[in-house]
Amino acid sequence: MTNQTSTKLLTPRQVSEVLSIAEHTLAVWRCTKREDLPYTKIGRTVRYRASDVDAFIQRNLQQAA
């Protein structure tokens, strides 16, 4: 098993809990490409790599003035 296939996949519900946003917001981001949060579709299901969610958080981290 390679590193790519062993990456943990998260559901939209799990990601919404991590980011403290609504699942609907994630759906809007996917549809409008408003935010750069990569996802994958497996059949009709949407999944996010945990590493991509972590990277998204890091990219949006604000430094104190």
CHARMM-style PDB file with segment names, atoms N, HN, CA, C and O in Angstrom:
ATOM      1  N   MET     1       0.843  -1.173   0.000  1.00  0.00      PROA
ATOM      2  CA  MET     1       0.000   0.000   0.000  1.00  0.00      PROA
ATOM      3  C   MET     1       0.893   1.243   0.000  1.00  0.00      PROA
ATOM      4  O   MET     1       1.775   1.367   0.849  1.00  0.00      PROA
ATOM      5  N   THR     2       0.673   2.155  -0.935  1.00  0.00      PROA
ATOM      6  HN  THR     2      -0.044   2.053  -1.625  1.00  0.00      PROA
ATOM      7  CA  THR     2       1.476   3.372  -1.006  1.00  0.00      PROA
ATOM      8  C   THR     2       0.942   4.411  -0.045  1.00  0.00      PROA
ATOM      9  O   THR     2      -0.152   4.268   0.500  1.00  0.00      PROA
ATOM     10  N   ASN     3       1.723   5.456   0.157  1.00  0.00      PROA
ATOM     11  HN  ASN     3       2.612   5.572  -0.286  1.00  0.00      PROA
ATOM     12  CA  ASN     3       1.320   6.532   1.060  1.00  0.00      PROA
ATOM     13  C   ASN     3       0.032   7.192   0.582  1.00  0.00      PROA
ATOM     14  O   ASN     3      -0.811   7.559   1.401  1.00  0.00      PROA
ATOM     15  N   GLN     4      -0.136   7.350  -0.739  1.00  0.00      PROA
ATOM     16  HN  GLN     4       0.548   7.053  -1.404  1.00  0.00      PROA
ATOM     17  CA  GLN     4      -1.334   7.992  -1.257  1.00  0.00      PROA
ATOM     18  C   GLN     4      -2.588   7.189  -0.927  1.00  0.00      PROA
ATOM     19  O   GLN     4      -3.613   7.772  -0.574  1.00  0.00      PROA
ATOM     20  N   THR     5      -2.527   5.874  -1.035  1.00  0.00      PROA
ATOM     21  HN  THR     5      -1.695   5.401  -1.322  1.00  0.00      PROA
ATOM     22  CA  THR     5      -3.718   5.072  -0.777  1.00  0.00      PROA
ATOM     23  C   THR     5      -3.981   4.881   0.704  1.00  0.00      PROA
ATOM     24  O   THR     5      -5.081   4.481   1.085  1.00  0.00      PROA
ATOM     25  N   SER     6      -2.996   5.159   1.549  1.00  0.00      PROA
ATOM     26  HN  SER     6      -2.103   5.484   1.240  1.00  0.00      PROA
ATOM     27  CA  SER     6      -3.211   4.999   2.983  1.00  0.00      PROA
ATOM     28  C   SER     6      -3.631   6.318   3.639  1.00  0.00      PROA
ATOM     29  O   SER     6      -3.800   6.369   4.857  1.00  0.00      PROA
ATOM     30  N   THR     7      -3.801   7.381   2.854  1.00  0.00      PROA
ATOM     31  HN  THR     7      -3.664   7.339   1.865  1.00  0.00      PROA
ATOM     32  CA  THR     7      -4.229   8.674   3.383  1.00  0.00      PROA
ATOM     33  C   THR     7      -5.667   8.584   3.872  1.00  0.00      PROA
ATOM     34  O   THR     7      -6.532   8.016   3.205  1.00  0.00      PROA
ATOM     35  N   LYS     8      -5.905   9.153   5.039  1.00  0.00      PROA
ATOM     36  HN  LYS     8      -5.202   9.615   5.581  1.00  0.00      PROA
ATOM     37  CA  LYS     8      -7.248   9.110   5.611  1.00  0.00      PROA
ATOM     38  C   LYS     8      -8.171  10.047   4.844  1.00  0.00      PROA
ATOM     39  O   LYS     8      -7.827  11.199   4.582  1.00  0.00      PROA
ATOM     40  N   LEU     9      -9.343   9.541   4.489  1.00  0.00      PROA
ATOM     41  HN  LEU     9      -9.623   8.605   4.702  1.00  0.00      PROA
ATOM     42  CA  LEU     9     -10.363  10.332   3.809  1.00  0.00      PROA
ATOM     43  C   LEU     9     -11.451  10.710   4.798  1.00  0.00      PROA
ATOM     44  O   LEU     9     -11.887   9.893   5.608  1.00  0.00      PROA
ATOM     45  N   LEU    10     -11.884  11.973   4.718  1.00  0.00      PROA
ATOM     46  HN  LEU    10     -11.530  12.637   4.060  1.00  0.00      PROA
ATOM     47  CA  LEU    10     -12.906  12.489   5.623  1.00  0.00      PROA
ATOM     48  C   LEU    10     -14.185  12.796   4.855  1.00  0.00      PROA
ATOM     49  O   LEU    10     -14.144  13.184   3.687  1.00  0.00      PROA
ATOM     50  N   THR    11     -15.298  12.621   5.513  1.00  0.00      PROA
ATOM     51  HN  THR    11     -15.330  12.305   6.461  1.00  0.00      PROA
ATOM     52  CA  THR    11     -16.593  12.965   4.923  1.00  0.00      PROA
ATOM     53  C   THR    11     -16.809  14.474   5.045  1.00  0.00      PROA
ATOM     54  O   THR    11     -16.144  15.130   5.848  1.00  0.00      PROA
ATOM     55  N   PRO    12     -17.723  15.025   4.263  1.00  0.00      PROA
ATOM     56  CA  PRO    12     -18.049  16.444   4.430  1.00  0.00      PROA
ATOM     57  C   PRO    12     -18.492  16.783   5.859  1.00  0.00      PROA
ATOM     58  O   PRO    12     -18.172  17.859   6.364  1.00  0.00      PROA
ATOM     59  N   ARG    13     -19.207  15.894   6.497  1.00  0.00      PROA
ATOM     60  HN  ARG    13     -19.467  15.020   6.086  1.00  0.00      PROA
ATOM     61  CA  ARG    13     -19.632  16.134   7.884  1.00  0.00      PROA
ATOM     62  C   ARG    13     -18.420  16.275   8.809  1.00  0.00      PROA
ATOM     63  O   ARG    13     -18.378  17.171   9.652  1.00  0.00      PROA
ATOM     64  N   GLN    14     -17.439  15.389   8.647  1.00  0.00      PROA
ATOM     65  HN  GLN    14     -17.473  14.661   7.962  1.00  0.00      PROA
ATOM     66  CA  GLN    14     -16.242  15.456   9.483  1.00  0.00      PROA
ATOM     67  C   GLN    14     -15.463  16.750   9.230  1.00  0.00      PROA
ATOM     68  O   GLN    14     -14.979  17.385  10.167  1.00  0.00      PROA
ATOM     69  N   VAL    15     -15.346  17.131   7.960  1.00  0.00      PROA
ATOM     70  HN  VAL    15     -15.740  16.616   7.198  1.00  0.00      PROA
ATOM     71  CA  VAL    15     -14.631  18.362   7.622  1.00  0.00      PROA
ATOM     72  C   VAL    15     -15.372  19.573   8.163  1.00  0.00      PROA
ATOM     73  O   VAL    15     -14.746  20.506   8.666  1.00  0.00      PROA
ATOM     74  N   SER    16     -16.689  19.571   8.068  1.00  0.00      PROA
ATOM     75  HN  SER    16     -17.197  18.813   7.660  1.00  0.00      PROA
ATOM     76  CA  SER    16     -17.462  20.708   8.586  1.00  0.00      PROA
ATOM     77  C   SER    16     -17.268  20.842  10.093  1.00  0.00      PROA
ATOM     78  O   SER    16     -17.241  21.956  10.616  1.00  0.00      PROA
ATOM     79  N   GLU    17     -17.135  19.732  10.787  1.00  0.00      PROA
ATOM     80  HN  GLU    17     -17.156  18.827  10.362  1.00  0.00      PROA
ATOM     81  CA  GLU    17     -16.890  19.783  12.230  1.00  0.00      PROA
ATOM     82  C   GLU    17     -15.494  20.323  12.530  1.00  0.00      PROA
ATOM     83  O   GLU    17     -15.320  21.123  13.449  1.00  0.00      PROA
ATOM     84  N   VAL    18     -14.500  19.886  11.757  1.00  0.00      PROA
ATOM     85  HN  VAL    18     -14.641  19.236  11.010  1.00  0.00      PROA
ATOM     86  CA  VAL    18     -13.124  20.354  11.959  1.00  0.00      PROA
ATOM     87  C   VAL    18     -13.030  21.861  11.714  1.00  0.00      PROA
ATOM     88  O   VAL    18     -12.382  22.580  12.475  1.00  0.00      PROA
ATOM     89  N   LEU    19     -13.681  22.331  10.649  1.00  0.00      PROA
ATOM     90  HN  LEU    19     -14.207  21.747  10.032  1.00  0.00      PROA
ATOM     91  CA  LEU    19     -13.595  23.743  10.275  1.00  0.00      PROA
ATOM     92  C   LEU    19     -14.657  24.614  10.953  1.00  0.00      PROA
ATOM     93  O   LEU    19     -14.634  25.839  10.826  1.00  0.00      PROA
ATOM     94  N   SER    20     -15.574  23.986  11.662  1.00  0.00      PROA
ATOM     95  HN  SER    20     -15.592  22.991  11.765  1.00  0.00      PROA
ATOM     96  CA  SER    20     -16.685  24.702  12.325  1.00  0.00      PROA
ATOM     97  C   SER    20     -17.505  25.514  11.324  1.00  0.00      PROA
ATOM     98  O   SER    20     -17.798  26.689  11.541  1.00  0.00      PROA
ATOM     99  N   ILE    21     -17.863  24.859  10.229  1.00  0.00      PROA
ATOM    100  HN  ILE    21     -17.625  23.904  10.052  1.00  0.00      PROA
ATOM    101  CA  ILE    21     -18.719  25.474   9.218  1.00  0.00      PROA
ATOM    102  C   ILE    21     -19.813  24.473   8.861  1.00  0.00      PROA
ATOM    103  O   ILE    21     -19.730  23.300   9.225  1.00  0.00      PROA
ATOM    104  N   ALA    22     -20.821  24.932   8.159  1.00  0.00      PROA
ATOM    105  HN  ALA    22     -20.888  25.885   7.863  1.00  0.00      PROA
ATOM    106  CA  ALA    22     -21.919  24.060   7.751  1.00  0.00      PROA
ATOM    107  C   ALA    22     -21.499  23.187   6.574  1.00  0.00      PROA
ATOM    108  O   ALA    22     -20.682  23.595   5.749  1.00  0.00      PROA
ATOM    109  N   GLU    23     -22.060  21.995   6.502  1.00  0.00      PROA
ATOM    110  HN  GLU    23     -22.724  21.663   7.172  1.00  0.00      PROA
ATOM    111  CA  GLU    23     -21.818  21.119   5.354  1.00  0.00      PROA
ATOM    112  C   GLU    23     -22.224  21.811   4.061  1.00  0.00      PROA
ATOM    113  O   GLU    23     -21.579  21.647   3.025  1.00  0.00      PROA
ATOM    114  N   HSD    24     -23.294  22.583   4.132  1.00  0.00      PROA
ATOM    115  HN  HSD    24     -23.818  22.717   4.973  1.00  0.00      PROA
ATOM    116  CA  HSD    24     -23.771  23.304   2.949  1.00  0.00      PROA
ATOM    117  C   HSD    24     -22.697  24.270   2.429  1.00  0.00      PROA
ATOM    118  O   HSD    24     -22.561  24.454   1.220  1.00  0.00      PROA
ATOM    119  N   THR    25     -21.945  24.876   3.331  1.00  0.00      PROA
ATOM    120  HN  THR    25     -22.056  24.727   4.314  1.00  0.00      PROA
ATOM    121  CA  THR    25     -20.871  25.785   2.931  1.00  0.00      PROA
ATOM    122  C   THR    25     -19.827  25.040   2.109  1.00  0.00      PROA
ATOM    123  O   THR    25     -19.340  25.563   1.107  1.00  0.00      PROA
ATOM    124  N   LEU    26     -19.481  23.834   2.521  1.00  0.00      PROA
ATOM    125  HN  LEU    26     -19.876  23.409   3.336  1.00  0.00      PROA
ATOM    126  CA  LEU    26     -18.534  23.023   1.743  1.00  0.00      PROA
ATOM    127  C   LEU    26     -19.088  22.743   0.352  1.00  0.00      PROA
ATOM    128  O   LEU    26     -18.352  22.787  -0.635  1.00  0.00      PROA
ATOM    129  N   ALA    27     -20.374  22.458   0.274  1.00  0.00      PROA
ATOM    130  HN  ALA    27     -20.971  22.423   1.075  1.00  0.00      PROA
ATOM    131  CA  ALA    27     -20.999  22.192  -1.021  1.00  0.00      PROA
ATOM    132  C   ALA    27     -20.929  23.429  -1.918  1.00  0.00      PROA
ATOM    133  O   ALA    27     -20.674  23.312  -3.117  1.00  0.00      PROA
ATOM    134  N   VAL    28     -21.152  24.596  -1.349  1.00  0.00      PROA
ATOM    135  HN  VAL    28     -21.360  24.690  -0.376  1.00  0.00      PROA
ATOM    136  CA  VAL    28     -21.058  25.843  -2.114  1.00  0.00      PROA
ATOM    137  C   VAL    28     -19.627  26.051  -2.597  1.00  0.00      PROA
ATOM    138  O   VAL    28     -19.410  26.420  -3.751  1.00  0.00      PROA
ATOM    139  N   TRP    29     -18.649  25.817  -1.721  1.00  0.00      PROA
ATOM    140  HN  TRP    29     -18.826  25.517  -0.783  1.00  0.00      PROA
ATOM    141  CA  TRP    29     -17.245  25.961  -2.115  1.00  0.00      PROA
ATOM    142  C   TRP    29     -16.900  25.033  -3.270  1.00  0.00      PROA
ATOM    143  O   TRP    29     -16.189  25.425  -4.195  1.00  0.00      PROA
ATOM    144  N   ARG    30     -17.405  23.799  -3.217  1.00  0.00      PROA
ATOM    145  HN  ARG    30     -17.983  23.481  -2.466  1.00  0.00      PROA
ATOM    146  CA  ARG    30     -17.127  22.848  -4.307  1.00  0.00      PROA
ATOM    147  C   ARG    30     -17.744  23.329  -5.608  1.00  0.00      PROA
ATOM    148  O   ARG    30     -17.113  23.270  -6.663  1.00  0.00      PROA
ATOM    149  N   CYS    31     -18.957  23.798  -5.530  1.00  0.00      PROA
ATOM    150  HN  CYS    31     -19.470  23.847  -4.673  1.00  0.00      PROA
ATOM    151  CA  CYS    31     -19.709  24.211  -6.721  1.00  0.00      PROA
ATOM    152  C   CYS    31     -19.136  25.475  -7.354  1.00  0.00      PROA
ATOM    153  O   CYS    31     -19.024  25.569  -8.576  1.00  0.00      PROA
ATOM    154  N   THR    32     -18.774  26.445  -6.519  1.00  0.00      PROA
ATOM    155  HN  THR    32     -18.865  26.369  -5.526  1.00  0.00      PROA
ATOM    156  CA  THR    32     -18.311  27.737  -7.017  1.00  0.00      PROA
ATOM    157  C   THR    32     -16.791  27.842  -7.104  1.00  0.00      PROA
ATOM    158  O   THR    32     -16.258  28.803  -7.658  1.00  0.00      PROA
ATOM    159  N   LYS    33     -16.100  26.845  -6.553  1.00  0.00      PROA
ATOM    160  HN  LYS    33     -16.534  26.064  -6.103  1.00  0.00      PROA
ATOM    161  CA  LYS    33     -14.631  26.860  -6.470  1.00  0.00      PROA
ATOM    162  C   LYS    33     -14.136  28.117  -5.733  1.00  0.00      PROA
ATOM    163  O   LYS    33     -13.076  28.662  -6.041  1.00  0.00      PROA
ATOM    164  N   ARG    34     -14.922  28.549  -4.771  1.00  0.00      PROA
ATOM    165  HN  ARG    34     -15.783  28.106  -4.521  1.00  0.00      PROA
ATOM    166  CA  ARG    34     -14.603  29.760  -3.999  1.00  0.00      PROA
ATOM    167  C   ARG    34     -13.356  29.577  -3.143  1.00  0.00      PROA
ATOM    168  O   ARG    34     -12.531  30.486  -3.048  1.00  0.00      PROA
ATOM    169  N   GLU    35     -13.215  28.435  -2.534  1.00  0.00      PROA
ATOM    170  HN  GLU    35     -13.886  27.697  -2.612  1.00  0.00      PROA
ATOM    171  CA  GLU    35     -12.062  28.138  -1.680  1.00  0.00      PROA
ATOM    172  C   GLU    35     -11.274  26.994  -2.295  1.00  0.00      PROA
ATOM    173  O   GLU    35     -11.837  26.107  -2.936  1.00  0.00      PROA
ATOM    174  N   ASP    36      -9.965  27.026  -2.090  1.00  0.00      PROA
ATOM    175  HN  ASP    36      -9.508  27.746  -1.569  1.00  0.00      PROA
ATOM    176  CA  ASP    36      -9.083  25.998  -2.635  1.00  0.00      PROA
ATOM    177  C   ASP    36      -8.945  24.845  -1.631  1.00  0.00      PROA
ATOM    178  O   ASP    36      -7.927  24.709  -0.952  1.00  0.00      PROA
ATOM    179  N   LEU    37      -9.987  24.027  -1.559  1.00  0.00      PROA
ATOM    180  HN  LEU    37     -10.814  24.137  -2.111  1.00  0.00      PROA
ATOM    181  CA  LEU    37      -9.985  22.857  -0.688  1.00  0.00      PROA
ATOM    182  C   LEU    37     -10.237  21.635  -1.562  1.00  0.00      PROA
ATOM    183  O   LEU    37     -11.384  21.333  -1.893  1.00  0.00      PROA
ATOM    184  N   PRO    38      -9.169  20.930  -1.939  1.00  0.00      PROA
ATOM    185  CA  PRO    38      -9.327  19.785  -2.838  1.00  0.00      PROA
ATOM    186  C   PRO    38     -10.222  18.698  -2.249  1.00  0.00      PROA
ATOM    187  O   PRO    38     -10.255  18.482  -1.038  1.00  0.00      PROA
ATOM    188  N   TYR    39     -10.938  18.028  -3.131  1.00  0.00      PROA
ATOM    189  HN  TYR    39     -10.911  18.203  -4.115  1.00  0.00      PROA
ATOM    190  CA  TYR    39     -11.806  16.920  -2.735  1.00  0.00      PROA
ATOM    191  C   TYR    39     -11.783  15.881  -3.837  1.00  0.00      PROA
ATOM    192  O   TYR    39     -11.306  16.131  -4.943  1.00  0.00      PROA
ATOM    193  N   THR    40     -12.303  14.720  -3.516  1.00  0.00      PROA
ATOM    194  HN  THR    40     -12.691  14.516  -2.617  1.00  0.00      PROA
ATOM    195  CA  THR    40     -12.420  13.666  -4.509  1.00  0.00      PROA
ATOM    196  C   THR    40     -13.838  13.125  -4.477  1.00  0.00      PROA
ATOM    197  O   THR    40     -14.508  13.153  -3.445  1.00  0.00      PROA
ATOM    198  N   LYS    41     -14.279  12.640  -5.613  1.00  0.00      PROA
ATOM    199  HN  LYS    41     -13.735  12.618  -6.451  1.00  0.00      PROA
ATOM    200  CA  LYS    41     -15.589  11.996  -5.673  1.00  0.00      PROA
ATOM    201  C   LYS    41     -15.368  10.524  -5.966  1.00  0.00      PROA
ATOM    202  O   LYS    41     -14.659  10.156  -6.903  1.00  0.00      PROA
ATOM    203  N   ILE    42     -15.977   9.707  -5.160  1.00  0.00      PROA
ATOM    204  HN  ILE    42     -16.553  10.006  -4.399  1.00  0.00      PROA
ATOM    205  CA  ILE    42     -15.941   8.258  -5.340  1.00  0.00      PROA
ATOM    206  C   ILE    42     -17.388   7.858  -5.558  1.00  0.00      PROA
ATOM    207  O   ILE    42     -18.177   7.764  -4.618  1.00  0.00      PROA
ATOM    208  N   GLY    43     -17.715   7.626  -6.811  1.00  0.00      PROA
ATOM    209  HN  GLY    43     -17.074   7.702  -7.575  1.00  0.00      PROA
ATOM    210  CA  GLY    43     -19.126   7.437  -7.132  1.00  0.00      PROA
ATOM    211  C   GLY    43     -19.833   8.759  -6.894  1.00  0.00      PROA
ATOM    212  O   GLY    43     -19.452   9.785  -7.456  1.00  0.00      PROA
ATOM    213  N   ARG    44     -20.861   8.731  -6.063  1.00  0.00      PROA
ATOM    214  HN  ARG    44     -21.171   7.897  -5.606  1.00  0.00      PROA
ATOM    215  CA  ARG    44     -21.586   9.960  -5.734  1.00  0.00      PROA
ATOM    216  C   ARG    44     -21.150  10.560  -4.405  1.00  0.00      PROA
ATOM    217  O   ARG    44     -21.673  11.596  -3.993  1.00  0.00      PROA
ATOM    218  N   THR    45     -20.209   9.929  -3.735  1.00  0.00      PROA
ATOM    219  HN  THR    45     -19.784   9.088  -4.069  1.00  0.00      PROA
ATOM    220  CA  THR    45     -19.770  10.429  -2.434  1.00  0.00      PROA
ATOM    221  C   THR    45     -18.573  11.365  -2.580  1.00  0.00      PROA
ATOM    222  O   THR    45     -17.721  11.170  -3.447  1.00  0.00      PROA
ATOM    223  N   VAL    46     -18.520  12.367  -1.733  1.00  0.00      PROA
ATOM    224  HN  VAL    46     -19.212  12.525  -1.028  1.00  0.00      PROA
ATOM    225  CA  VAL    46     -17.436  13.343  -1.707  1.00  0.00      PROA
ATOM    226  C   VAL    46     -16.569  13.042  -0.491  1.00  0.00      PROA
ATOM    227  O   VAL    46     -17.075  12.790   0.603  1.00  0.00      PROA
ATOM    228  N   ARG    47     -15.267  13.071  -0.698  1.00  0.00      PROA
ATOM    229  HN  ARG    47     -14.856  13.276  -1.586  1.00  0.00      PROA
ATOM    230  CA  ARG    47     -14.331  12.847   0.404  1.00  0.00      PROA
ATOM    231  C   ARG    47     -13.193  13.851   0.309  1.00  0.00      PROA
ATOM    232  O   ARG    47     -12.832  14.303  -0.778  1.00  0.00      PROA
ATOM    233  N   TYR    48     -12.635  14.190   1.460  1.00  0.00      PROA
ATOM    234  HN  TYR    48     -12.928  13.822   2.343  1.00  0.00      PROA
ATOM    235  CA  TYR    48     -11.507  15.109   1.562  1.00  0.00      PROA
ATOM    236  C   TYR    48     -10.347  14.379   2.219  1.00  0.00      PROA
ATOM    237  O   TYR    48     -10.541  13.637   3.182  1.00  0.00      PROA
ATOM    238  N   ARG    49      -9.137  14.588   1.701  1.00  0.00      PROA
ATOM    239  HN  ARG    49      -8.979  15.191   0.919  1.00  0.00      PROA
ATOM    240  CA  ARG    49      -7.962  14.023   2.367  1.00  0.00      PROA
ATOM    241  C   ARG    49      -7.670  14.857   3.613  1.00  0.00      PROA
ATOM    242  O   ARG    49      -7.701  16.087   3.571  1.00  0.00      PROA
ATOM    243  N   ALA    50      -7.389  14.179   4.710  1.00  0.00      PROA
ATOM    244  HN  ALA    50      -7.363  13.180   4.744  1.00  0.00      PROA
ATOM    245  CA  ALA    50      -7.088  14.868   5.963  1.00  0.00      PROA
ATOM    246  C   ALA    50      -5.896  15.810   5.776  1.00  0.00      PROA
ATOM    247  O   ALA    50      -5.877  16.899   6.351  1.00  0.00      PROA
ATOM    248  N   SER    51      -4.915  15.413   4.991  1.00  0.00      PROA
ATOM    249  HN  SER    51      -4.930  14.529   4.524  1.00  0.00      PROA
ATOM    250  CA  SER    51      -3.741  16.257   4.756  1.00  0.00      PROA
ATOM    251  C   SER    51      -4.114  17.529   4.005  1.00  0.00      PROA
ATOM    252  O   SER    51      -3.517  18.579   4.244  1.00  0.00      PROA
ATOM    253  N   ASP    52      -5.097  17.455   3.096  1.00  0.00      PROA
ATOM    254  HN  ASP    52      -5.581  16.602   2.902  1.00  0.00      PROA
ATOM    255  CA  ASP    52      -5.549  18.653   2.376  1.00  0.00      PROA
ATOM    256  C   ASP    52      -6.293  19.607   3.307  1.00  0.00      PROA
ATOM    257  O   ASP    52      -6.176  20.825   3.178  1.00  0.00      PROA
ATOM    258  N   VAL    53      -7.049  19.054   4.235  1.00  0.00      PROA
ATOM    259  HN  VAL    53      -7.144  18.064   4.339  1.00  0.00      PROA
ATOM    260  CA  VAL    53      -7.764  19.888   5.211  1.00  0.00      PROA
ATOM    261  C   VAL    53      -6.747  20.596   6.111  1.00  0.00      PROA
ATOM    262  O   VAL    53      -6.887  21.785   6.396  1.00  0.00      PROA
ATOM    263  N   ASP    54      -5.726  19.860   6.555  1.00  0.00      PROA
ATOM    264  HN  ASP    54      -5.612  18.894   6.323  1.00  0.00      PROA
ATOM    265  CA  ASP    54      -4.669  20.463   7.377  1.00  0.00      PROA
ATOM    266  C   ASP    54      -3.949  21.575   6.616  1.00  0.00      PROA
ATOM    267  O   ASP    54      -3.679  22.638   7.175  1.00  0.00      PROA
ATOM    268  N   ALA    55      -3.640  21.333   5.345  1.00  0.00      PROA
ATOM    269  HN  ALA    55      -3.860  20.470   4.890  1.00  0.00      PROA
ATOM    270  CA  ALA    55      -2.963  22.338   4.523  1.00  0.00      PROA
ATOM    271  C   ALA    55      -3.851  23.569   4.332  1.00  0.00      PROA
ATOM    272  O   ALA    55      -3.360  24.698   4.348  1.00  0.00      PROA
ATOM    273  N   PHE    56      -5.144  23.355   4.153  1.00  0.00      PROA
ATOM    274  HN  PHE    56      -5.543  22.438   4.140  1.00  0.00      PROA
ATOM    275  CA  PHE    56      -6.094  24.458   4.013  1.00  0.00      PROA
ATOM    276  C   PHE    56      -6.084  25.328   5.270  1.00  0.00      PROA
ATOM    277  O   PHE    56      -6.081  26.556   5.180  1.00  0.00      PROA
ATOM    278  N   ILE    57      -6.078  24.698   6.420  1.00  0.00      PROA
ATOM    279  HN  ILE    57      -6.080  23.701   6.493  1.00  0.00      PROA
ATOM    280  CA  ILE    57      -6.048  25.429   7.682  1.00  0.00      PROA
ATOM    281  C   ILE    57      -4.763  26.243   7.772  1.00  0.00      PROA
ATOM    282  O   ILE    57      -4.802  27.414   8.149  1.00  0.00      PROA
ATOM    283  N   GLN    58      -3.636  25.647   7.435  1.00  0.00      PROA
ATOM    284  HN  GLN    58      -3.604  24.696   7.128  1.00  0.00      PROA
ATOM    285  CA  GLN    58      -2.350  26.333   7.494  1.00  0.00      PROA
ATOM    286  C   GLN    58      -2.299  27.529   6.541  1.00  0.00      PROA
ATOM    287  O   GLN    58      -1.778  28.585   6.899  1.00  0.00      PROA
ATOM    288  N   ARG    59      -2.842  27.363   5.322  1.00  0.00      PROA
ATOM    289  HN  ARG    59      -3.266  26.505   5.032  1.00  0.00      PROA
ATOM    290  CA  ARG    59      -2.854  28.459   4.346  1.00  0.00      PROA
ATOM    291  C   ARG    59      -3.693  29.640   4.815  1.00  0.00      PROA
ATOM    292  O   ARG    59      -3.418  30.784   4.454  1.00  0.00      PROA
ATOM    293  N   ASN    60      -4.703  29.367   5.609  1.00  0.00      PROA
ATOM    294  HN  ASN    60      -4.926  28.438   5.903  1.00  0.00      PROA
ATOM    295  CA  ASN    60      -5.612  30.417   6.054  1.00  0.00      PROA
ATOM    296  C   ASN    60      -5.327  30.925   7.459  1.00  0.00      PROA
ATOM    297  O   ASN    60      -6.103  31.690   8.031  1.00  0.00      PROA
ATOM    298  N   LEU    61      -4.213  30.489   7.997  1.00  0.00      PROA
ATOM    299  HN  LEU    61      -3.582  29.867   7.533  1.00  0.00      PROA
ATOM    300  CA  LEU    61      -3.813  30.933   9.335  1.00  0.00      PROA
ATOM    301  C   LEU    61      -3.430  32.413   9.305  1.00  0.00      PROA
ATOM    302  O   LEU    61      -2.639  32.831   8.460  1.00  0.00      PROA
ATOM    303  N   GLN    62      -3.973  33.185  10.198  1.00  0.00      PROA
ATOM    304  HN  GLN    62      -4.616  32.845  10.884  1.00  0.00      PROA
ATOM    305  CA  GLN    62      -3.692  34.613  10.277  1.00  0.00      PROA
ATOM    306  C   GLN    62      -2.701  34.865  11.416  1.00  0.00      PROA
ATOM    307  O   GLN    62      -2.847  34.336  12.518  1.00  0.00      PROA
ATOM    308  N   GLN    63      -1.706  35.674  11.125  1.00  0.00      PROA
ATOM    309  HN  GLN    63      -1.587  36.103  10.230  1.00  0.00      PROA
ATOM    310  CA  GLN    63      -0.706  36.025  12.139  1.00  0.00      PROA
ATOM    311  C   GLN    63      -1.194  37.225  12.954  1.00  0.00      PROA
ATOM    312  O   GLN    63      -1.821  38.141  12.421  1.00  0.00      PROA
ATOM    313  N   ALA    64      -0.898  37.203  14.241  1.00  0.00      PROA
ATOM    314  HN  ALA    64      -0.389  36.459  14.675  1.00  0.00      PROA
ATOM    315  CA  ALA    64      -1.271  38.322  15.105  1.00  0.00      PROA
ATOM    316  C   ALA    64      -0.426  39.543  14.730  1.00  0.00      PROA
ATOM    317  O   ALA    64       0.754  39.423  14.402  1.00  0.00      PROA
ATOM    318  N   ALA    65      -1.043  40.693  14.786  1.00  0.00      PROA
ATOM    319  HN  ALA    65      -2.002  40.790  15.052  1.00  0.00      PROA
ATOM    320  CA  ALA    65      -0.335  41.940  14.396  1.00  0.00      PROA
ATOM    321  C   ALA    65       0.604  42.396  15.479  1.00  0.00      PROA
ATOM    322  OT1 ALA    65       1.275  43.417  15.325  1.00  0.00      PROA
TER     323      ALA     65
END
